Amino acid sequence: MANARIGAALLGGLALLGIGPGTPAEELLDGADARTLAATCTGCHGSDGASAGPAVPSIGGMDPPYFIDVMEGFRSGAVYGTIMGRIAKGYSHVEIERMAGYFHDLPFVPAAQGFDPALAKTGQQLHANYCERCHNEGGTVLEIGPYYVLAGQWATYLRDTLEDFRDGRRLLDKKMERKLDRLLEREGEAGLEALLAYYASQQ
């Protein structure tokens, strides 16, 4: 009888933790909850995923599939990163999924950054011409699939990431590659800077 009571209490405790008979073994080994895991990101990505530094992206509100894909890419080496490749290796897939859900539930906080209003106005038209069909609503969502917020993101980070794409350090979607090539062919680097100014203006 005592053993039965102990067993029932143990099962009840596990149920409170969200652990049931069908819980994968990997998840049983990953004891940290989402908030604890996410706390390790605040040193670079800011409190609640709102980055305070222009070279580091804000990740609050990020689409979970995008977060998972990028983190798994960092972990495997498929996605280029100066630091994240080493950091991502410290997490399991289950932990990455937990962090993805945690950051998705936080609001995206636009970066307070300077921009040239005239350049931003030009960039708004360029966005409409080259980017809006996929990055809808001024760069706040992506039409299909995992998305990443452009509007209000740090311009420095976006510029660095585009450089990684252009130099082949990160894979670029074929459709985006064609659009980017067309923008640069017609507008040059100034066009790209205008586009970044437009995203920076959305605060």
GULUMMI-701550 format. One record per residue: residue number from 1; x, y, z of N, C-alpha, C, CB in turn. Coordinates in Angstrom, 3 decimals. Each point is the difference from the previous one (the first is absolute). Glycine has a CB too. Layout:
// residues N
(atom NUM; (X; Y; Z); (X; Y; Z); (X; Y; Z); (X; Y; Z)),
...
END
This chain:
// residues 203
(atom 1; (0.834; -1.206; 0.000); (-0.834; 1.206; 0.000); (0.867; 1.253; 0.000); (-1.810; -1.246; 1.219)),
(atom 2; (2.888; 1.226; -0.404); (0.886; 1.167; 0.073); (0.670; 0.235; -1.343); (0.393; -0.421; 2.444)),
(atom 3; (0.033; -0.680; -3.084); (0.640; 0.131; -1.307); (-0.965; 0.585; -1.036); (1.484; -1.949; 0.561)),
(atom 4; (-2.755; 1.544; -0.459); (-1.010; 0.507; -0.936); (-0.192; 1.496; 0.189); (-1.149; -2.234; 0.000)),
(atom 5; (1.148; 2.675; 1.293); (-0.162; 1.438; 0.260); (1.191; 0.794; -0.521); (-1.370; -0.538; 2.024)),
(atom 6; (2.559; -0.002; -1.810); (1.213; 0.673; -0.492); (-0.037; 0.087; -1.531); (1.322; -0.846; 2.003)),
(atom 7; (-1.737; -0.255; -2.624); (-0.081; -0.011; -1.459); (-1.011; 1.003; -0.511); (0.656; -2.387; 0.013)),
(atom 8; (-1.803; 2.469; 0.654); (-1.031; 0.949; -0.419); (0.479; 1.428; 0.165); (-1.763; -1.643; 0.630)),
(atom 9; (2.468; 1.904; 0.476); (0.519; 1.357; 0.241); (1.042; 0.370; -1.045); (-0.431; -0.262; 2.458)),
(atom 10; (1.272; -0.707; -2.806); (1.028; 0.240; -1.009); (-0.631; 0.298; -1.356); (1.570; -1.506; 1.250)),
(atom 11; (-2.565; 0.723; -1.634); (-0.679; 0.220; -1.275); (-0.695; 1.356; -0.020); (-0.319; -2.471; -0.246)),
(atom 12; (-0.273; 2.833; 1.390); (-0.658; 1.305; 0.087); (0.988; 1.137; -0.170); (-1.710; -0.996; 1.498)),
(atom 13; (2.880; 0.847; -0.870); (1.031; 1.036; -0.123); (0.506; 0.130; -1.421); (0.655; -0.430; 2.345)),
(atom 14; (-0.463; -0.711; -2.998); (0.446; 0.026; -1.394); (-1.038; 0.633; -0.899); (1.352; -2.037; 0.412)),
(atom 15; (-2.631; 1.757; -0.107); (-1.079; 0.585; -0.800); (-0.004; 1.517; 0.121); (-1.355; -2.082; 0.312)),
(atom 16; (1.624; 2.584; 0.901); (0.062; 1.449; 0.196); (1.127; 0.628; -0.796); (-0.956; -0.303; 2.266)),
(atom 17; (2.019; -0.441; -2.493); (1.134; 0.488; -0.792); (-0.214; -0.196; -1.488); (1.488; -0.504; 1.912)),
(atom 18; (-2.631; -0.078; -2.284); (-0.272; -0.224; -1.410); (0.650; -1.246; -0.549); (-0.203; 2.414; -0.238)),
(atom 19; (0.602; -3.309; 1.114); (0.662; -1.222; -0.427); (-0.970; -1.168; 0.123); (2.250; 0.911; 0.710)),
(atom 20; (-2.568; -1.522; -1.829); (-0.922; -1.123; 0.001); (0.631; -1.225; -0.628); (-1.908; 1.587; -0.101)),
(atom 21; (1.109; -2.639; -0.079); (0.527; -1.248; -0.553); (0.601; 0.147; -1.389); (-1.685; -1.168; 1.344)),
(atom 22; (1.173; 2.121; -2.149); (0.486; 0.150; -1.365); (1.124; 1.008; -0.157); (-2.244; -0.619; -0.721)),
(atom 23; (2.787; 1.138; 1.811); (1.044; 1.004; -0.087); (1.284; -0.606; -0.548); (-1.034; 1.236; 1.916)),
(atom 24; (1.612; -0.632; -2.994); (1.240; -0.558; -0.583); (1.134; -0.021; 1.007); (-0.708; 0.829; -2.237)),
(atom 25; (1.585; -1.812; 2.062); (1.135; -0.138; 0.920); (0.870; 1.243; 0.007); (-0.030; -2.454; -0.380)),
(atom 26; (0.218; 3.082; -0.807); (0.849; 1.188; -0.080); (-0.560; 1.121; 0.869); (0.690; -0.649; -2.328)),
(atom 27; (-2.039; 0.771; 2.317); (-0.622; 1.047; 0.790); (0.145; -0.256; 1.485); (-1.601; 0.385; -1.844)),
(atom 28; (1.581; -1.650; 2.248); (0.181; -0.332; 1.413); (1.384; 0.411; 0.490); (-1.597; -1.909; -0.264)),
(atom 29; (2.579; 1.861; -0.634); (1.366; 0.345; 0.373); (0.230; 1.504; 0.021); (0.746; -2.154; -0.971)),
(atom 30; (-1.583; 2.921; 0.250); (0.142; 1.449; -0.075); (-0.856; 0.637; 1.090); (0.451; -0.106; -2.497)),
(atom 31; (0.160; 0.332; 3.650); (-0.780; 0.448; 1.142); (-0.329; 1.472; 0.040); (1.033; -1.811; 1.168)),
(atom 32; (-0.264; 2.667; -1.834); (-0.200; 1.436; 0.105); (-1.291; 0.436; -0.689); (2.478; 0.305; 0.093)),
(atom 33; (-3.202; 0.610; 0.553); (-1.216; 0.500; -0.625); (0.349; 1.122; -0.978); (-1.352; -0.624; 2.049)),
(atom 34; (0.334; 1.087; -2.794); (0.229; 0.974; -1.070); (0.576; 1.305; 0.523); (-1.868; -1.030; -1.259)),
(atom 35; (1.339; 1.519; 2.383); (0.481; 1.284; 0.532); (1.471; -0.097; 0.414); (-2.332; 0.538; 0.792)),
(atom 36; (2.701; -1.641; -0.168); (1.392; -0.183; 0.422); (0.924; -0.059; -1.212); (-0.777; -1.223; 2.056)),
(atom 37; (0.362; 0.493; -3.080); (0.797; -0.104; -1.216); (0.143; 1.362; -0.676); (-0.773; -2.371; -0.292)),
(atom 38; (-0.338; 3.114; 0.217); (0.009; 1.299; -0.667); (0.856; 1.018; 0.738); (-2.268; -0.494; -0.875)),
(atom 39; (2.399; 0.311; 2.177); (0.793; 0.942; 0.794); (1.454; 0.029; -0.450); (-1.530; -0.390; 1.930)),
(atom 40; (1.983; -0.707; -2.530); (1.389; -0.051; -0.463); (0.210; 0.864; -1.249); (0.195; -2.315; 0.954)),
(atom 41; (-1.286; 2.754; -1.571); (0.094; 0.797; -1.232); (0.018; 1.499; 0.270); (-1.175; -1.830; -1.190)),
(atom 42; (0.798; 2.228; 2.410); (-0.214; 1.422; 0.266); (1.282; 0.824; -0.048); (-1.929; -0.656; 1.390)),
(atom 43; (3.085; 0.031; -1.136); (1.245; 0.742; -0.017); (0.261; 0.663; -1.344); (0.880; -1.572; 1.692)),
(atom 44; (-1.303; 0.920; -2.774); (0.200; 0.569; -1.344); (-1.297; 0.527; -0.608); (1.899; -1.575; -0.317)),
(atom 45; (-2.988; 0.821; 0.479); (-1.259; 0.351; -0.660); (-0.914; 0.871; 0.854); (0.183; -2.120; -1.238)),
(atom 46; (0.282; 2.499; 2.411); (-0.765; 0.928; 0.826); (-1.087; -0.668; 0.816); (0.478; 1.717; -1.673)),
(atom 47; (-0.973; -0.982; 2.640); (-1.082; -0.490; 0.844); (-1.244; -0.252; -0.847); (0.937; 1.257; 1.980)),
(atom 48; (-1.510; -2.431; -1.842); (-1.206; -0.387; -0.737); (0.186; 0.065; -1.513); (-1.342; 0.824; 1.916)),
(atom 49; (2.575; -1.068; -2.378); (0.243; -0.069; -1.431); (0.068; 1.325; -0.710); (-1.101; -2.125; 0.090)),
(atom 50; (1.158; 3.241; 0.647); (0.077; 1.334; -0.597); (1.452; 0.467; 0.057); (-2.400; 0.545; 0.680)),
(atom 51; (3.132; -0.718; -1.763); (1.425; 0.296; -0.038); (0.282; 1.485; 0.176); (0.310; -1.968; -1.477)),
(atom 52; (0.732; 2.257; 2.241); (0.405; 1.391; 0.222); (1.220; 0.372; -0.827); (-0.931; -0.135; 2.302)),
(atom 53; (1.413; -0.795; -3.142); (1.206; 0.254; -0.795); (-0.253; -0.203; -1.476); (1.387; -0.699; 1.928)),
(atom 54; (-0.913; 1.580; -2.792); (-0.329; -0.036; -1.431); (0.513; -1.207; -0.769); (0.012; 2.414; 0.129)),
(atom 55; (0.981; -3.120; 0.393); (0.542; -1.153; -0.717); (-0.720; -1.300; 0.358); (2.201; 1.159; -0.063)),
(atom 56; (-3.114; -1.087; 1.034); (-0.695; -1.200; 0.484); (-1.501; 0.168; -0.222); (1.811; -0.428; 1.735)),
(atom 57; (-2.481; -0.555; -2.345); (-1.419; 0.170; -0.297); (-0.898; -0.128; 1.227); (0.478; -0.877; -2.254)),
(atom 58; (-1.607; 1.581; 2.204); (-1.056; -0.229; 0.978); (-0.731; -1.276; -0.415); (-0.255; 2.508; 0.507)),
(atom 59; (-0.041; -3.368; 0.457); (-0.608; -1.287; -0.341); (-1.351; -0.214; 0.675); (2.284; -0.908; -0.295)),
(atom 60; (-2.757; 1.893; 1.043); (-1.345; -0.093; 0.565); (-1.026; -0.045; -1.126); (0.741; 1.236; 2.076)),
(atom 61; (-1.735; -2.112; -1.956); (-1.041; -0.118; -1.011); (0.394; -0.803; -1.220); (-0.810; 2.142; 0.792)),
(atom 62; (1.996; -2.730; -0.784); (0.483; -0.719; -1.189); (-0.843; -1.244; -0.273); (2.320; 0.848; 0.449)),
(atom 63; (-2.551; -1.097; -1.725); (-0.757; -1.170; -0.438); (0.719; -1.274; 0.441); (-0.913; 1.287; -1.981)),
(atom 64; (0.245; -2.199; 2.699); (0.682; -1.206; 0.505); (0.705; -0.839; -1.063); (-1.692; -0.022; 1.763)),
(atom 65; (1.058; -0.276; -2.914); (0.732; -0.793; -1.000); (1.283; 0.680; -0.473); (-2.176; -0.953; -0.722)),
(atom 66; (2.147; 2.286; 0.599); (1.209; 0.710; -0.415); (1.068; -0.117; 1.080); (-1.377; 1.602; -1.374)),
(atom 67; (0.994; -1.379; 2.626); (0.935; -0.105; 1.119); (0.643; -1.380; 0.024); (-1.356; 1.661; 1.311)),
(atom 68; (0.532; -2.699; -1.439); (0.507; -1.373; 0.058); (0.925; -0.291; -1.176); (-2.089; -0.711; 1.190)),
(atom 69; (1.673; 1.113; -2.395); (0.825; -0.255; -1.189); (1.377; 0.657; 0.124); (-2.088; -0.143; -1.385)),
(atom 70; (2.099; 1.406; 1.821); (1.273; 0.717; 0.099); (0.877; -0.586; 1.105); (-1.124; 2.079; -0.844)),
(atom 71; (0.529; -2.373; 1.994); (0.774; -0.565; 1.100); (0.560; -1.374; -0.353); (-1.420; 1.277; 1.603)),
(atom 72; (0.612; -2.086; -2.282); (0.496; -1.311; -0.424); (1.088; 0.163; -1.057); (-2.242; -1.032; 0.508)),
(atom 73; (2.095; 2.066; -1.351); (1.038; 0.281; -0.981); (1.304; 0.417; 0.655); (-1.765; 0.658; -1.605)),
(atom 74; (1.660; 0.184; 2.630); (1.195; 0.374; 0.769); (0.613; -1.241; 0.649); (-0.964; 2.301; 0.435)),
(atom 75; (0.097; -3.139; 0.110); (0.478; -1.173; 0.733); (0.740; -0.978; -0.911); (-1.910; 0.271; 1.587)),
(atom 76; (1.426; -0.416; -2.824); (0.609; -0.947; -0.935); (1.143; 0.614; -0.804); (-2.191; -1.146; -0.140)),
(atom 77; (2.256; 2.481; 0.150); (1.007; 0.667; -0.812); (-0.513; 0.401; -1.366); (1.705; -1.282; 1.209)),
(atom 78; (-2.971; 0.972; -1.537); (-0.576; 0.343; -1.296); (-0.234; 1.502; -0.132); (-1.074; -2.251; -0.076)),
(atom 79; (0.866; 2.934; 1.208); (-0.195; 1.450; 0.008); (1.239; 0.651; 0.587); (-2.512; -0.251; 0.220)),
(atom 80; (3.071; 1.206; -0.948); (1.209; 0.687; 0.445); (-0.292; 0.873; 1.212); (0.879; -0.025; -2.346)),
(atom 81; (0.044; 0.012; 3.298); (-0.108; 0.872; 1.161); (1.361; 0.138; 0.659); (-2.400; -0.680; 0.346)),
(atom 82; (2.701; 1.871; 0.141); (1.293; 0.203; 0.650); (0.022; -0.585; 1.409); (0.314; 2.068; -1.357)),
(atom 83; (-1.449; -1.985; 2.043); (-0.093; -0.476; 1.385); (-1.079; -1.055; 0.168); (0.806; 2.219; 0.770)),
(atom 84; (-1.929; -2.041; -1.494); (-1.164; -0.851; 0.229); (0.252; -1.467; -0.300); (-1.394; 1.945; -0.529)),
(atom 85; (2.319; -2.241; -0.349); (0.305; -1.398; -0.279); (0.463; -0.741; 1.236); (0.586; 0.643; -2.308)),
(atom 86; (0.243; 0.040; 3.105); (0.489; -0.630; 1.242); (-1.106; -0.052; 1.059); (2.332; 0.824; -0.507)),
(atom 87; (-3.111; 0.243; 0.587); (-1.050; 0.062; 1.018); (-1.089; -1.038; -0.268); (0.474; 2.444; 0.316)),
(atom 88; (-0.912; -2.543; -1.577); (-1.113; -0.891; -0.343); (0.308; -1.455; 0.286); (-0.666; 1.611; -1.740)),
(atom 89; (1.940; -1.984; 1.669); (0.379; -1.395; 0.269); (-0.290; -0.404; 1.442); (1.770; 0.193; -1.743)),
(atom 90; (-1.971; 0.774; 2.619); (-0.270; -0.308; 1.400); (-1.448; -0.338; 0.292); (1.854; 1.482; 0.552)),
(atom 91; (-2.722; -1.416; -1.579); (-1.430; -0.269; 0.207); (-0.436; -1.240; -0.768); (-0.411; 2.450; 0.335)),
(atom 92; (-0.543; -3.155; 0.222); (-0.618; -1.120; -0.708); (-1.135; 0.550; -0.875); (0.599; -1.638; 1.884)),
(atom 93; (-1.147; 0.794; -2.745); (-1.110; 0.422; -0.849); (-1.211; 0.386; 0.847); (0.837; -1.502; -1.836)),
(atom 94; (-1.096; 0.721; 2.868); (-1.145; 0.292; 0.878); (0.181; 1.355; 0.669); (-0.349; -2.461; 0.402)),
(atom 95; (1.540; 2.763; 0.058); (0.252; 1.284; 0.644); (-0.166; 1.149; -0.990); (1.571; -1.124; 1.599)),
(atom 96; (-1.134; 0.922; -2.833); (-0.182; 1.022; -1.033); (-1.479; 0.235; -0.260); (2.189; -0.645; -1.043)),
(atom 97; (-2.969; -0.426; 1.018); (-1.446; 0.147; -0.190); (-0.624; 0.791; 1.147); (-0.046; -2.171; -1.263)),
(atom 98; (0.495; 1.907; 2.477); (-0.531; 0.722; 1.152); (0.325; 1.489; -0.092); (0.236; -2.074; 1.393)),
(atom 99; (0.978; 2.387; -1.758); (0.386; 1.403; -0.135); (-0.779; 0.679; -1.124); (2.285; -0.562; 0.867)),
(atom 100; (-2.511; -0.175; -1.950); (-0.762; 0.556; -1.124); (-1.393; 0.418; 0.448); (1.294; -1.439; -1.594)),
(atom 101; (-1.941; 0.588; 2.380); (-1.332; 0.329; 0.505); (0.029; 1.165; 0.968); (-0.644; -2.369; -0.294)),
(atom 102; (1.671; 2.413; 1.123); (0.118; 1.068; 0.988); (0.155; 1.356; -0.676); (1.031; -1.619; 1.606)),
(atom 103; (-0.105; 1.720; -2.560); (0.234; 1.285; -0.649); (-1.164; 0.403; -0.904); (2.451; -0.454; 0.096)),
(atom 104; (-3.133; -0.529; -0.678); (-1.160; 0.315; -0.844); (-1.095; 0.697; 0.805); (0.538; -1.977; -1.451)),
(atom 105; (-0.676; 1.611; 2.701); (-1.052; 0.574; 0.848); (0.330; 1.401; 0.504); (-0.583; -2.305; 0.675)),
(atom 106; (1.805; 2.762; -0.898); (0.390; 1.345; 0.413); (-0.244; 0.978; -1.150); (1.734; -0.945; 1.592)),
(atom 107; (-1.999; 2.201; -1.288); (-0.209; 0.972; -1.085); (1.305; 0.356; -0.696); (-1.960; 0.914; 1.239)),
(atom 108; (1.880; -0.662; -2.530); (1.155; 0.520; -0.712); (0.103; 1.486; 0.329); (-0.220; -1.730; -1.881)),
(atom 109; (1.391; 2.166; 2.323); (0.218; 1.400; 0.362); (0.875; 0.653; -1.070); (-0.212; -0.531; 2.486)),
(atom 110; (-0.346; 1.455; -3.282); (0.816; 0.668; -1.026); (1.176; 0.729; 0.624); (-2.028; 0.258; -1.433)),
(atom 111; (3.163; -0.297; 0.758); (1.205; 0.653; 0.506); (-0.102; 1.510; -0.165); (1.349; -2.041; -0.557)),
(atom 112; (-1.004; 2.769; 1.602); (0.045; 1.464; -0.068); (1.339; 0.382; -0.621); (-1.522; 0.280; 2.049)),
(atom 113; (1.495; 0.103; -3.313); (1.237; 0.269; -0.725); (-0.189; 1.191; -0.938); (0.637; -2.437; 0.146)),
(atom 114; (0.453; 3.080; -0.473); (-0.056; 1.136; -0.890); (-0.197; -0.417; -1.449); (1.448; 1.233; 1.583)),
(atom 115; (-2.022; -0.344; -2.390); (-0.189; -0.266; -1.426); (-0.227; 1.327; -0.718); (-0.970; -2.305; 0.478)),
(atom 116; (1.234; 2.299; -1.757); (-0.211; 1.170; -0.848); (-1.429; -0.064; -0.545); (2.485; 0.125; -0.625)),
(atom 117; (-3.367; 0.824; 0.998); (-1.398; -0.046; -0.450); (-0.157; -0.008; -1.519); (-0.590; 1.182; 2.081)),
(atom 118; (1.409; -0.390; -2.770); (-0.097; 0.038; -1.465); (0.405; -1.346; -0.597); (0.484; 2.475; 0.021)),
(atom 119; (0.563; -3.080; 0.543); (0.455; -1.301; -0.469); (-1.046; -1.074; 0.299); (2.390; 0.710; 0.351)),
(atom 120; (-3.008; -0.597; 0.810); (-1.033; -0.959; 0.385); (-1.203; 0.074; -0.939); (0.758; 0.176; 2.383)),
(atom 121; (-1.101; 1.034; -2.832); (-1.120; 0.159; -0.931); (0.305; -0.686; -1.326); (-0.610; 2.176; 1.095)),
(atom 122; (1.852; -2.026; -1.569); (0.424; -0.709; -1.211); (-0.047; -1.506; 0.233); (1.473; 1.942; -0.655)),
(atom 123; (-1.001; -2.368; 1.840); (0.002; -1.416; 0.333); (-1.385; -0.605; 0.060); (2.068; 0.396; 1.241)),
(atom 124; (-3.041; 0.395; -0.825); (-1.382; -0.491; 0.050); (-0.484; -0.395; -1.390); (-0.449; 1.462; 1.991)),
(atom 125; (0.777; -0.633; -2.993); (-0.393; -0.323; -1.370); (0.770; -1.208; -0.525); (-0.544; 2.412; -0.391)),
(atom 126; (1.821; -2.497; 0.752); (0.794; -1.155; -0.427); (-0.526; -1.283; 0.635); (2.008; 1.483; -0.272)),
(atom 127; (-2.419; -1.395; 1.534); (-0.594; -1.171; 0.647); (-1.243; -0.444; -0.758); (0.892; 0.750; 2.231)),
(atom 128; (-1.733; 0.218; -2.597); (-1.222; -0.322; -0.742); (0.324; -0.650; -1.345); (-1.166; 1.916; 1.126)),
(atom 129; (2.246; -1.480; -1.762); (0.370; -0.512; -1.324); (0.675; -1.367; 0.046); (0.239; 2.346; -0.730)),
(atom 130; (0.569; -2.584; 1.765); (0.859; -1.188; -0.001); (-0.301; -1.021; 1.102); (1.715; 1.450; -0.979)),
(atom 131; (-2.313; -1.012; 2.074); (-0.070; -0.873; 1.183); (-1.411; -0.314; 0.508); (2.176; 0.940; 0.594)),
(atom 132; (-3.119; -0.055; -0.863); (-1.322; -0.096; 0.627); (-0.759; -1.264; -0.346); (-0.063; 2.437; -0.040)),
(atom 133; (0.295; -2.990; -1.139); (-0.754; -1.190; -0.401); (0.266; -1.176; 0.936); (0.085; 0.787; -2.372)),
(atom 134; (1.078; -0.820; 2.986); (0.316; -1.066; 0.965); (0.004; 0.529; 1.427); (1.357; -1.160; -1.751)),
(atom 135; (-0.662; 2.274; 1.964); (0.073; 0.587; 1.344); (-1.131; 0.998; 0.155); (2.513; -0.312; 0.094)),
(atom 136; (-3.697; -0.233; 0.195); (-1.220; 0.796; 0.007); (-0.040; 1.037; 1.115); (-1.145; -1.937; -0.995)),
(atom 137; (0.200; 2.871; 0.815); (-0.289; 1.024; 1.004); (1.255; 0.761; 0.427); (-1.908; -1.397; 0.789)),
(atom 138; (2.653; 1.831; -1.787); (1.185; 0.807; 0.286); (1.156; -0.744; 0.619); (-1.522; 1.840; 0.266)),
(atom 139; (1.538; -3.154; -0.428); (1.105; -0.800; 0.541); (-0.261; -0.577; 1.372); (1.487; 1.400; -1.314)),
(atom 140; (-2.771; -1.450; 1.701); (-0.316; -0.546; 1.326); (-0.297; -1.497; -0.028); (-0.889; 2.232; 0.614)),
(atom 141; (0.499; -2.764; -1.764); (-0.302; -1.434; -0.104); (0.520; -0.525; -1.331); (-2.052; 0.261; 1.465)),
(atom 142; (2.117; -1.585; -1.574); (0.369; -0.649; -1.257); (-1.221; -0.756; -0.496); (2.457; -0.205; 0.673)),
(atom 143; (-2.704; 0.296; -1.980); (-1.227; -0.537; -0.584); (-0.180; -1.490; 0.276); (0.173; 1.731; -1.767)),
(atom 144; (0.884; -2.496; 1.535); (-0.091; -1.461; 0.144); (1.208; -0.493; 0.776); (-1.293; -0.212; -2.167)),
(atom 145; (1.042; -0.715; 3.087); (1.096; -0.661; 0.690); (0.566; 0.799; 1.157); (0.517; -1.096; -2.119)),
(atom 146; (0.573; 0.593; 2.690); (0.629; 0.676; 1.143); (0.387; 1.426; -0.367); (0.854; -2.206; 0.845)),
(atom 147; (-1.097; 3.126; 0.053); (0.267; 1.397; -0.319); (0.889; 0.665; 1.038); (-2.188; 0.095; -1.159)),
(atom 148; (2.764; 1.005; 0.736); (0.850; 0.802; 0.873); (-0.394; 1.457; -0.178); (1.913; -1.678; -0.136)),
(atom 149; (-2.134; 2.376; 1.240); (-0.422; 1.399; -0.052); (1.161; 0.884; -0.466); (-1.676; -0.416; 1.852)),
(atom 150; (1.429; 1.196; -2.908); (0.975; 0.965; -0.490); (-0.293; 1.394; 0.550); (0.297; -1.371; -2.083)),
(atom 151; (-1.570; 1.722; 2.137); (-0.409; 1.329; 0.444); (0.374; 0.213; 1.460); (-1.883; -0.019; -1.657)),
(atom 152; (2.730; 1.023; 1.918); (0.392; 0.301; 1.370); (1.209; -0.775; 0.489); (-2.345; 0.511; 0.415)),
(atom 153; (2.866; -1.408; -1.249); (1.209; -0.737; 0.386); (1.215; 0.916; -0.157); (-1.048; -2.213; -0.704)),
(atom 154; (2.114; 1.927; 1.433); (1.210; 0.800; -0.097); (0.527; -0.003; -1.429); (0.542; -0.519; 2.396)),
(atom 155; (-0.320; 1.702; -2.968); (0.502; 0.115; -1.373); (1.400; -0.588; -0.127); (-1.393; 2.055; -0.318)),
(atom 156; (2.211; -1.866; 1.329); (1.361; -0.546; -0.035); (-0.033; -1.516; -0.101); (0.823; 1.945; 1.350)),
(atom 157; (-1.685; -2.577; -0.573); (-0.113; -1.458; -0.051); (-0.493; -0.447; -1.378); (-0.462; -0.065; 2.483)),
(atom 158; (-0.565; 0.735; -3.015); (-0.518; -0.371; -1.314); (1.072; 0.177; -1.077); (-2.314; 0.664; 0.734)),
(atom 159; (3.082; 0.401; -0.640); (1.074; 0.249; -0.971); (1.049; -1.118; 0.065); (-0.384; 2.498; 0.200)),
(atom 160; (0.774; -2.869; 1.014); (0.997; -1.066; 0.169); (-0.518; -1.335; -0.527); (0.905; 1.197; 2.005)),
(atom 161; (-2.182; -1.473; -1.753); (-0.586; -1.261; -0.452); (-0.091; -0.043; -1.524); (-1.303; -0.153; 2.143)),
(atom 162; (0.911; 1.271; -2.743); (-0.029; 0.062; -1.465); (1.389; -0.211; -0.586); (-1.955; 1.555; 0.118)),
(atom 163; (2.958; -1.029; 0.549); (1.379; -0.198; -0.458); (0.369; -1.478; 0.056); (0.616; 2.307; 0.798)),
(atom 164; (-1.056; -3.002; 0.255); (0.249; -1.441; 0.091); (-0.669; -0.737; -1.160); (0.160; 0.184; 2.507)),
(atom 165; (-1.396; 0.205; -2.838); (-0.705; -0.603; -1.132); (0.738; 0.275; -1.312); (-2.180; 0.258; 1.232)),
(atom 166; (2.574; 0.975; -1.433); (0.629; 0.406; -1.260); (1.374; -0.649; -0.187); (-1.238; 2.171; 0.135)),
(atom 167; (1.930; -2.401; 0.963); (1.337; -0.597; -0.074); (-0.026; -1.529; 0.044); (0.881; 2.050; 1.089)),
(atom 168; (-2.100; -2.625; -1.017); (-0.136; -1.443; -0.031); (0.224; -0.699; 1.325); (0.704; 0.157; -2.302)),
(atom 169; (-0.618; 0.616; 3.383); (0.182; -0.642; 1.313); (-1.311; -0.579; 0.537); (1.880; 1.588; 0.470)),
(atom 170; (-2.992; -1.071; -0.992); (-1.308; -0.557; 0.335); (-0.776; -0.188; -1.285); (-0.001; 1.104; 2.279)),
(atom 171; (-0.825; -2.166; -2.325); (-0.772; -0.298; -1.204); (-1.137; 1.000; -0.168); (0.583; -2.434; 0.223)),
(atom 172; (-0.762; 2.883; -1.453); (-1.023; 0.982; -0.325); (-1.076; -0.666; -0.844); (1.685; 1.884; 0.103)),
(atom 173; (-2.941; -1.690; 0.291); (-1.122; -0.511; -0.773); (0.093; 0.524; -1.440); (-1.446; -0.116; 2.094)),
(atom 174; (1.161; -0.742; -3.080); (0.160; 0.369; -1.404); (-0.839; 1.223; -0.376); (0.464; -2.395; -0.511)),
(atom 175; (-1.689; 2.436; 1.020); (-0.876; 1.126; -0.317); (0.572; 1.288; 0.581); (-1.998; -1.536; -0.042)),
(atom 176; (2.452; 1.468; 1.279); (0.576; 1.181; 0.629); (1.294; 0.403; -0.696); (-1.039; -0.659; 2.186)),
(atom 177; (1.811; -0.325; -2.620); (1.251; 0.282; -0.700); (-0.259; 0.794; -1.274); (0.994; -2.097; 0.943)),
(atom 178; (-2.031; 1.697; -1.698); (-0.346; 0.719; -1.224); (-0.440; 1.430; 0.302); (-0.666; -2.171; -1.057)),
(atom 179; (-0.149; 2.324; 2.089); (-0.481; 1.332; 0.371); (1.153; 0.890; 0.451); (-2.208; -0.990; 0.661)),
(atom 180; (3.096; 0.437; 0.157); (1.130; 0.773; 0.498); (0.931; 0.400; -1.140); (-0.162; -1.198; 2.195)),
(atom 181; (0.425; 0.272; -3.115); (0.855; 0.311; -1.150); (-0.616; 1.108; -0.849); (0.846; -2.366; -0.010)),
(atom 182; (-2.158; 2.304; -0.173); (-0.684; 1.021; -0.803); (0.056; 1.357; 0.679); (-1.513; -1.755; -0.929)),
(atom 183; (1.309; 1.752; 2.246); (0.077; 1.259; 0.756); (1.385; 0.621; -0.129); (-1.722; -0.858; 1.616)),
(atom 184; (2.759; 0.055; -1.434); (1.368; 0.514; -0.066); (0.373; 0.438; -1.415); (0.611; -1.497; 1.905)),
(atom 185; (-1.118; 0.778; -2.898); (0.283; 0.354; -1.383); (-0.612; 1.358; -0.362); (0.084; -2.445; -0.579)),
(atom 186; (-1.300; 2.678; 1.060); (-0.716; 1.222; -0.374); (0.281; 1.174; 0.938); (-1.763; -1.445; -0.968)),
(atom 187; (1.947; 1.146; 2.255); (0.106; 1.071; 0.998); (1.378; 0.095; 0.645); (-2.410; -0.301; 0.428)),
(atom 188; (3.217; -0.747; -0.549); (1.325; -0.003; 0.594); (-0.036; -0.111; 1.516); (0.773; 1.352; -1.913)),
(atom 189; (0.369; -1.139; 2.522); (0.106; -0.095; 1.452); (-0.863; 1.050; 0.698); (2.318; -0.898; -0.266)),
(atom 190; (-2.500; 2.047; -0.395); (-0.836; 1.055; 0.583); (-1.433; -0.484; 0.176); (1.459; 1.746; -1.057)),
(atom 191; (-1.926; -2.570; 0.116); (-1.346; -0.555; 0.109); (-0.131; -0.918; 1.197); (-0.234; 0.169; -2.459)),
(atom 192; (1.266; -0.946; 2.691); (-0.015; -0.905; 1.152); (-0.011; 0.795; 1.304); (1.229; -1.743; -1.342)),
(atom 193; (-0.452; 2.814; 1.399); (0.033; 0.838; 1.198); (-1.350; 0.675; 0.228); (2.459; 0.382; -0.343)),
(atom 194; (-3.119; 0.009; -0.744); (-1.326; 0.607; 0.127); (-0.999; -1.010; 0.561); (0.512; 1.542; -1.927)),
(atom 195; (-0.411; -2.767; 1.471); (-0.888; -1.058; 0.491); (0.213; -0.231; 1.493); (0.023; -1.080; -2.271)),
(atom 196; (1.236; 1.050; 2.695); (0.312; -0.193; 1.416); (-0.480; 1.183; 0.834); (1.986; -1.384; -0.641)),
(atom 197; (-1.901; 2.591; 0.077); (-0.496; 1.185; 0.705); (-1.507; -0.094; 0.202); (1.861; 1.379; -0.977)),
(atom 198; (-2.555; -1.913; -0.010); (-1.452; -0.172; 0.129); (-0.340; -0.956; 1.138); (-0.259; 0.439; -2.454)),
(atom 199; (0.955; -1.562; 2.535); (-0.263; -0.939; 1.086); (0.347; 0.621; 1.357); (0.452; -1.916; -1.568)),
(atom 200; (0.637; 2.692; 1.602); (0.391; 0.660; 1.250); (-1.010; 1.044; 0.432); (2.375; -0.399; -0.582)),
(atom 201; (-3.096; 0.976; -0.372); (-0.953; 1.066; 0.318); (-1.253; -0.517; 0.693); (0.862; 1.249; -1.952)),
(atom 202; (-1.107; -2.539; 1.901); (-1.235; -0.565; 0.548); (0.166; -0.305; 1.489); (-0.566; -0.976; -2.257)),
(atom 203; (0.430; 2.032; 3.019); (0.200; -0.087; 1.455); (-1.290; 0.215; 0.751); (2.321; 0.802; -0.290)),
END
